Amino acid sequence: MRDAIRDAGRASLQLLVGAAVSIVCYLMIGVALFTAFLTVTVIGAGVLPESVLLLRRLAGWERRRVAALTGTPVPEAYFPLEGPLPARVRTAVSDPGTRSDLIWAGAQLLYGLVLWYASLVLWAPALLVDGVVTGLAGRPPVALPLHGRLAGLATDWSRTLLTPAPSAVRDAALAARIEQLTATRAGAIAAHGAELRRIERDLHDGAQARLVALSMRIGLAKRAYESDPVAARGLLDDAQTQAEEALAELRHVVRGIHPPILTDRGLTGAVRALAASSGLEVRVSVTGLDEPPGGDGPPGRNGSPGLGGSPGLAGSPPGDDPSHGDRPTHGDRPAHGDGPPAAPQPRAPAAVEAAAYFVVAEALTNAAKHSGADRAAVVLSREPAALHVRVADEGRGGAEAGERTGSGLTGMRRRVAALDGSVRLTSPVGGPTVIEVELPCVW
């Protein structure tokens, strides 16, 4: 009997909350009617999207309450209310989710109060009947459990009214996808414009200036050739130096557009070259990708004996052979004499390789400049339908806060988002910093 009373009390409390929601729905319906009147008269069209957002919040709170009571989440499907005012008004009016929320609010106003009143009326006879049945006949309560059925009925009705139709879910998912693609396209266009401006600036301030100086040196040398051959030779030597510097500037610009090493040695070789020139002890691990011919690339600090087992970093135990400790376990070519060479692995598309290369370059540059770390780890792995890149360092962390102040992480996210990829950054204060990138790829 005590358990039945306690369960009935919980059910009545749920119904009381539902009655409170009904009162809020009553106010919400008044707001909806007032908003509709203002929208029809045009003077208050800007109120409509805000009223719809308020209704969505109320319906969302009810969904979470029903999910907490039943243990099963209630999905939601809305068109995004973004853009200029006319677009938001059209979306608010045409969204099926708005109509479903209005229907739920009207129904909740009725059944929320009715079921609560029914629960109140039921208490007295339920206590009397179950007191006799349980106390005299020794049988389980039969009337008090009706409160739980009333609460379950209210929950079932709310779930039914608030669950969107499958077509609405598909339409909302499609609208969200279009919104995401629009944002990523805008980001890609912005990144492309910034890259063009960078190339123009580098050419104007670097190679173009050196070529102008080279032309002037050659002109002066031609004038001085007859009268002062020694001075002319000196000017020609300066012109040769200027030509070499201009070529170096042009190579730098070309590497910023698409590094030639990607074409020559593939992603693995290019990343190993980055690691060797980063100024850090970088361990590169590769899974499912071909190794570049000729080993690990240019000598440097790459291939150090791991990261000493630091948490979150893919390191090898101290004492590993630095020339082989970072060799991958999959995708390697067997040594000569160990059998026939393995079939070459397919390469990722050029855009995917370029994005992965610049992700590693930006991450290692940030680690060398800002993290204070001495060691880092780079992991490249081929997934069934994606290329996975992971860069970790042992630095001081805090990259998430630094991202707001304008670092290369924003450009990294834009570059990856343009390929429909994802970036996950973990950088608590005190470190370590881990950047994980997944790039969709058809192999």
C-alpha positions as CSV (number, residue, x, y, z in Angstrom):
1,M,0.0,0.0,0.0
2,R,2.8,2.4,0.8
3,D,4.5,1.7,-2.5
4,A,1.3,2.2,-4.3
5,I,0.8,5.6,-2.6
6,R,4.3,6.6,-3.4
7,D,4.0,5.7,-7.1
8,A,0.6,7.4,-7.3
9,G,2.2,10.5,-5.8
10,R,4.9,10.5,-8.4
11,A,2.4,10.1,-11.2
12,S,0.3,13.0,-9.7
13,L,3.4,15.2,-9.6
14,Q,4.0,14.4,-13.3
15,L,0.5,15.4,-14.1
16,L,0.9,18.6,-12.1
17,V,3.9,19.5,-14.2
18,G,1.8,18.7,-17.3
19,A,-1.0,21.0,-16.0
20,A,1.6,23.8,-15.5
21,V,2.8,23.2,-19.1
22,S,-0.9,23.4,-20.1
23,I,-1.1,26.9,-18.5
24,V,2.0,27.9,-20.4
25,C,0.5,26.6,-23.6
26,Y,-2.6,28.7,-22.9
27,L,-0.4,31.8,-22.7
28,M,1.5,30.6,-25.8
29,I,-1.6,30.3,-27.8
30,G,-2.5,33.8,-26.9
31,V,0.9,34.9,-28.0
32,A,0.4,33.0,-31.3
33,L,-2.9,34.7,-32.0
34,F,-1.5,38.1,-31.2
35,T,1.5,37.4,-33.4
36,A,-0.8,36.2,-36.3
37,F,-2.7,39.5,-36.0
38,L,0.4,41.6,-36.1
39,T,1.8,39.6,-39.1
40,V,-1.4,40.0,-41.0
41,T,-1.3,43.8,-40.5
42,V,2.4,43.6,-41.6
43,I,3.6,46.0,-38.8
44,G,4.6,43.1,-36.6
45,A,6.0,40.6,-39.0
46,G,9.3,40.6,-37.2
47,V,7.6,39.2,-34.1
48,L,6.6,36.0,-35.9
49,P,10.1,34.3,-36.0
50,E,10.7,35.1,-32.4
51,S,7.4,33.7,-31.3
52,V,8.1,30.5,-33.3
53,L,11.5,30.2,-31.6
54,L,9.7,30.6,-28.2
55,L,7.2,27.8,-29.2
56,R,10.1,25.6,-30.2
57,R,11.8,26.1,-26.9
58,L,8.6,25.1,-25.0
59,A,8.1,22.0,-27.2
60,G,11.8,21.1,-26.9
61,W,11.5,21.3,-23.1
62,E,8.5,19.0,-23.2
63,R,10.4,16.5,-25.5
64,R,13.3,16.4,-22.9
65,R,10.8,15.9,-20.1
66,V,9.1,13.0,-21.9
67,A,12.5,11.5,-22.8
68,A,13.5,11.7,-19.1
69,L,10.3,10.0,-18.0
70,T,10.4,7.2,-20.6
71,G,14.1,6.8,-21.3
72,T,13.6,7.2,-25.0
73,P,14.5,10.4,-26.8
74,V,11.8,12.3,-28.8
75,P,13.3,13.5,-32.1
76,E,12.7,17.0,-33.4
77,A,12.8,18.4,-37.0
78,Y,12.8,22.1,-37.7
79,F,13.9,24.3,-40.6
80,P,16.6,26.7,-39.5
81,L,15.3,30.2,-38.9
82,E,18.1,32.2,-40.4
83,G,18.7,34.8,-43.0
84,P,16.9,38.1,-43.7
85,L,13.4,38.8,-42.1
86,P,11.3,37.8,-45.2
87,A,13.1,34.4,-45.4
88,R,12.6,33.8,-41.7
89,V,8.9,34.6,-41.8
90,R,8.4,32.3,-44.8
91,T,10.3,29.5,-43.0
92,A,8.3,30.0,-39.8
93,V,5.0,29.8,-41.7
94,S,5.8,26.9,-43.9
95,D,7.7,24.7,-41.4
96,P,5.7,21.6,-40.6
97,G,7.3,21.6,-37.2
98,T,5.6,24.8,-36.3
99,R,2.2,23.4,-37.2
100,S,2.9,20.3,-35.1
101,D,4.0,22.4,-32.1
102,L,0.8,24.4,-32.4
103,I,-1.3,21.3,-32.5
104,W,0.5,19.9,-29.5
105,A,0.1,23.2,-27.6
106,G,-3.7,23.2,-28.2
107,A,-4.0,19.5,-27.2
108,Q,-1.8,19.9,-24.2
109,L,-4.0,22.7,-23.0
110,L,-6.9,20.2,-22.9
111,Y,-5.5,16.8,-21.8
112,G,-2.9,18.3,-19.4
113,L,-5.6,20.0,-17.3
114,V,-8.2,17.2,-17.7
115,L,-5.9,14.4,-16.6
116,W,-4.7,16.5,-13.7
117,Y,-8.2,17.1,-12.5
118,A,-9.0,13.4,-13.0
119,S,-6.1,12.6,-10.8
120,L,-7.3,14.9,-8.1
121,V,-10.8,13.5,-8.1
122,L,-9.4,9.9,-8.1
123,W,-7.4,10.3,-4.9
124,A,-10.2,10.0,-2.4
125,P,-12.0,7.0,-3.8
126,A,-8.7,5.3,-4.6
127,L,-7.5,5.5,-1.0
128,L,-10.8,4.3,0.2
129,V,-11.1,1.3,-2.2
130,D,-7.5,0.3,-1.9
131,G,-7.6,0.7,1.8
132,V,-10.4,-1.8,2.0
133,V,-9.0,-4.2,-0.7
134,T,-5.5,-4.2,0.7
135,G,-6.3,-4.0,4.4
136,L,-9.2,-6.4,4.6
137,A,-8.9,-8.6,1.5
138,G,-5.1,-8.6,1.4
139,R,-5.0,-8.0,-2.3
140,P,-2.8,-5.6,-4.3
141,P,-4.1,-2.1,-4.8
142,V,-6.3,-1.6,-7.9
143,A,-7.3,2.1,-7.8
144,L,-4.1,3.9,-6.9
145,P,-2.2,2.5,-10.0
146,L,-4.7,4.4,-12.2
147,H,-2.7,7.6,-11.4
148,G,0.3,6.0,-13.2
149,R,-1.9,5.1,-16.1
150,L,-3.1,8.6,-16.4
151,A,0.5,9.9,-16.3
152,G,1.5,7.3,-18.9
153,L,-1.4,8.4,-21.1
154,A,-0.3,12.1,-20.9
155,T,3.3,11.0,-21.8
156,D,2.1,8.9,-24.7
157,W,0.0,11.7,-26.2
158,S,2.8,14.2,-25.9
159,R,5.2,11.8,-27.6
160,T,2.8,11.1,-30.4
161,L,2.0,14.8,-31.0
162,L,5.7,16.0,-30.7
163,T,7.2,13.2,-32.9
164,P,7.7,14.6,-36.4
165,A,6.6,12.7,-39.5
166,P,9.4,10.9,-41.4
167,S,9.0,13.2,-44.3
168,A,9.4,16.2,-42.0
169,V,12.6,14.6,-40.6
170,R,14.0,14.2,-44.1
171,D,13.1,17.7,-45.1
172,A,14.6,19.2,-42.0
173,A,17.8,17.1,-42.4
174,L,17.9,18.2,-46.1
175,A,17.5,21.9,-45.0
176,A,20.2,21.6,-42.4
177,R,22.5,19.9,-45.0
178,I,21.9,22.7,-47.4
179,E,22.6,25.3,-44.7
180,Q,25.8,23.5,-43.9
181,L,26.9,23.3,-47.5
182,T,26.1,27.0,-47.9
183,A,28.3,27.8,-45.0
184,T,31.1,25.6,-46.1
185,R,30.9,27.0,-49.6
186,A,31.1,30.5,-48.2
187,G,34.1,29.5,-46.1
188,A,35.8,27.9,-49.1
189,I,35.2,31.0,-51.2
190,A,36.6,33.2,-48.4
191,A,39.6,30.9,-48.0
192,H,40.2,30.9,-51.8
193,G,40.0,34.7,-51.8
194,A,42.5,35.0,-48.9
195,E,44.8,32.6,-50.7
196,L,44.7,34.6,-53.9
197,R,45.4,37.8,-52.0
198,R,48.4,36.0,-50.2
199,I,49.8,34.8,-53.6
200,E,49.4,38.3,-55.0
201,R,51.1,39.9,-52.0
202,D,53.9,37.4,-52.1
203,L,54.5,37.9,-55.8
204,H,54.3,41.7,-55.5
205,D,56.5,42.1,-52.5
206,G,58.8,39.2,-53.2
207,A,59.5,37.9,-56.7
208,Q,58.2,41.0,-58.6
209,A,60.4,43.3,-56.5
210,R,63.4,41.1,-57.1
211,L,62.7,40.9,-60.8
212,V,62.5,44.7,-61.0
213,A,65.8,45.0,-59.2
214,L,67.3,42.4,-61.6
215,S,66.1,44.4,-64.6
216,M,67.7,47.5,-63.2
217,R,71.0,45.7,-62.5
218,I,71.1,44.4,-66.1
219,G,70.3,47.9,-67.5
220,L,73.1,49.5,-65.4
221,A,75.5,46.7,-66.5
222,K,74.7,47.3,-70.2
223,R,75.4,51.0,-69.7
224,A,78.7,50.4,-67.8
225,Y,79.9,47.6,-70.0
226,E,81.9,49.8,-72.5
227,S,83.3,52.3,-70.0
228,D,83.8,50.2,-66.9
229,P,83.9,46.4,-67.4
230,V,84.8,45.7,-63.8
231,A,81.8,47.6,-62.5
232,A,79.6,45.9,-65.1
233,R,80.8,42.5,-64.0
234,G,79.9,43.4,-60.4
235,L,76.4,44.5,-61.5
236,L,76.0,41.2,-63.4
237,D,77.0,39.3,-60.3
238,D,74.4,41.1,-58.3
239,A,71.9,40.4,-61.1
240,Q,72.6,36.7,-60.9
241,T,72.1,36.8,-57.1
242,Q,68.8,38.7,-57.6
243,A,67.7,36.1,-60.2
244,E,68.4,33.2,-57.7
245,E,66.5,35.0,-55.0
246,A,63.6,35.6,-57.3
247,L,63.6,31.9,-58.2
248,A,63.6,31.0,-54.5
249,E,60.6,33.4,-54.0
250,L,58.7,31.8,-56.8
251,R,59.4,28.3,-55.4
252,H,58.0,29.4,-52.1
253,V,54.9,30.7,-53.7
254,V,54.5,27.5,-55.7
255,R,54.9,25.4,-52.6
256,G,52.1,27.5,-51.0
257,I,49.7,26.7,-53.8
258,H,50.4,23.0,-54.1
259,P,53.7,21.6,-52.8
260,P,55.6,19.8,-55.5
261,I,56.8,17.2,-53.0
262,L,53.2,15.9,-52.8
263,T,53.3,15.0,-56.5
264,D,56.8,13.6,-56.3
265,R,56.7,11.6,-53.1
266,G,53.0,11.4,-52.1
267,L,51.4,12.3,-48.8
268,T,53.6,10.1,-46.7
269,G,56.9,11.4,-48.1
270,A,55.7,15.0,-47.9
271,V,54.6,14.6,-44.3
272,R,57.9,13.0,-43.3
273,A,59.7,15.9,-45.0
274,L,57.6,18.4,-43.0
275,A,58.4,16.5,-39.8
276,A,62.1,16.5,-40.6
277,S,62.1,20.3,-41.0
278,S,59.8,21.3,-38.2
279,G,62.4,21.7,-35.5
280,L,60.6,19.2,-33.3
281,E,61.2,15.6,-32.6
282,V,58.3,14.2,-34.6
283,R,57.3,10.6,-34.9
284,V,55.3,9.8,-38.0
285,S,53.1,6.6,-38.1
286,V,51.4,5.5,-41.3
287,T,48.7,2.9,-41.7
288,G,47.4,1.7,-45.1
289,L,49.3,4.2,-47.2
290,D,52.4,3.7,-49.4
291,E,55.8,4.7,-48.1
292,P,57.8,7.0,-50.3
293,P,60.6,5.3,-52.2
294,G,64.0,5.8,-50.5
295,G,62.9,5.7,-46.9
296,D,62.1,8.5,-44.5
297,G,63.3,11.4,-46.6
298,P,65.7,14.1,-45.7
299,P,67.6,13.7,-42.4
300,G,66.6,15.7,-39.5
301,R,65.1,15.3,-36.0
302,N,62.3,13.2,-37.4
303,G,62.4,9.6,-36.3
304,S,63.3,10.2,-32.7
305,P,62.7,7.4,-30.2
306,G,59.1,8.2,-29.7
307,L,57.5,10.4,-27.1
308,G,58.3,8.5,-24.0
309,G,54.8,7.1,-23.6
310,S,53.2,10.5,-23.0
311,P,49.4,10.2,-22.6
312,G,47.4,10.8,-25.7
313,L,50.5,10.6,-28.0
314,A,51.3,7.7,-30.3
315,G,54.9,7.1,-29.1
316,S,57.2,4.2,-29.0
317,P,59.1,3.0,-26.0
318,P,62.4,4.6,-25.3
319,G,65.3,2.8,-26.9
320,D,63.6,2.1,-30.3
321,D,65.8,2.3,-33.3
322,P,65.3,5.9,-34.5
323,S,65.7,4.8,-38.1
324,H,62.9,2.3,-37.9
325,G,60.9,3.2,-34.9
326,D,58.4,5.2,-36.9
327,R,57.9,2.7,-39.7
328,P,54.3,1.8,-40.2
329,T,53.0,-1.7,-39.5
330,H,50.7,-1.7,-42.6
331,G,51.2,-0.5,-46.1
332,D,55.0,-1.0,-46.0
333,R,56.9,-2.5,-48.9
334,P,58.8,-5.6,-47.8
335,A,62.6,-5.5,-47.9
336,H,64.4,-6.9,-50.8
337,G,64.5,-10.7,-50.6
338,D,61.4,-10.9,-48.3
339,G,59.1,-11.9,-51.1
340,P,57.3,-10.1,-54.0
341,P,56.6,-6.4,-53.5
342,A,53.2,-5.5,-52.2
343,A,50.7,-4.0,-54.6
344,P,50.8,-0.2,-54.4
345,Q,48.0,1.3,-52.4
346,P,45.7,3.7,-54.2
347,R,46.4,7.4,-53.5
348,A,43.9,9.8,-52.2
349,P,42.6,12.6,-54.6
350,A,45.0,15.5,-54.9
351,A,42.6,17.9,-53.0
352,V,42.4,15.5,-50.1
353,E,46.2,15.0,-50.0
354,A,46.8,18.8,-50.1
355,A,44.3,19.4,-47.3
356,A,46.0,16.7,-45.1
357,Y,49.4,18.1,-45.9
358,F,48.4,21.7,-44.9
359,V,46.7,20.4,-41.8
360,V,50.0,18.7,-40.7
361,A,52.0,21.8,-41.7
362,E,49.8,24.2,-39.7
363,A,49.7,21.9,-36.7
364,L,53.4,21.4,-36.5
365,T,54.0,25.1,-37.1
366,N,51.7,26.0,-34.2
367,A,53.4,23.4,-32.0
368,A,56.8,24.8,-32.8
369,K,55.8,28.4,-32.3
370,H,53.3,28.4,-29.5
371,S,53.1,25.2,-27.6
372,G,56.6,25.1,-26.1
373,A,56.7,21.4,-26.9
374,D,59.9,19.5,-28.0
375,R,58.1,16.4,-29.4
376,A,55.1,15.7,-31.5
377,A,53.4,12.7,-33.2
378,V,51.7,12.5,-36.6
379,V,49.5,9.6,-37.5
380,L,48.1,9.1,-41.0
381,S,45.7,6.2,-41.5
382,R,43.6,5.0,-44.4
383,E,40.0,4.4,-43.4
384,P,37.4,2.6,-45.6
385,A,35.9,5.8,-46.9
386,A,38.2,8.5,-45.4
387,L,41.7,9.7,-44.6
388,H,42.3,10.2,-40.9
389,V,45.0,12.6,-39.7
390,R,46.1,13.0,-36.1
391,V,48.7,15.5,-34.8
392,A,49.5,15.6,-31.1
393,D,52.1,17.5,-29.1
394,E,53.1,17.7,-25.5
395,G,52.9,21.5,-25.2
396,R,51.1,23.8,-22.9
397,G,47.8,23.6,-24.6
398,G,45.2,26.4,-24.7
399,A,44.8,26.3,-28.5
400,E,41.0,26.5,-28.3
401,A,41.3,29.9,-26.6
402,G,43.9,31.0,-29.1
403,E,41.7,30.0,-32.0
404,R,39.3,32.9,-31.1
405,T,42.1,35.4,-31.5
406,G,42.9,34.5,-35.0
407,S,45.3,31.6,-35.7
408,G,45.7,29.2,-38.6
409,L,43.2,26.8,-37.0
410,T,40.3,28.8,-38.6
411,G,41.9,28.4,-42.0
412,M,42.4,24.7,-41.3
413,R,38.7,24.3,-40.4
414,R,37.7,26.1,-43.6
415,R,39.9,24.0,-45.8
416,V,38.7,20.7,-44.2
417,A,35.0,21.8,-44.3
418,A,35.3,22.6,-48.0
419,L,35.9,18.9,-48.5
420,D,33.0,17.9,-46.2
421,G,35.5,16.8,-43.5
422,S,35.6,17.3,-39.8
423,V,38.1,18.7,-37.3
424,R,38.2,17.8,-33.6
425,L,40.5,19.9,-31.4
426,T,41.4,18.9,-27.9
427,S,43.7,21.4,-26.1
428,P,43.1,21.8,-22.4
429,V,45.3,24.3,-20.6
430,G,48.4,22.4,-19.6
431,G,48.2,20.2,-22.7
432,P,48.5,18.0,-24.6
433,T,47.0,19.4,-27.8
434,V,45.5,16.8,-30.2
435,I,44.1,17.7,-33.6
436,E,42.1,15.0,-35.4
437,V,40.9,15.5,-39.0
438,E,38.8,13.1,-41.0
439,L,38.6,13.8,-44.8
440,P,36.1,11.8,-46.8
441,C,37.8,10.0,-49.6
442,V,37.0,7.4,-52.3
443,W,40.0,5.1,-52.7
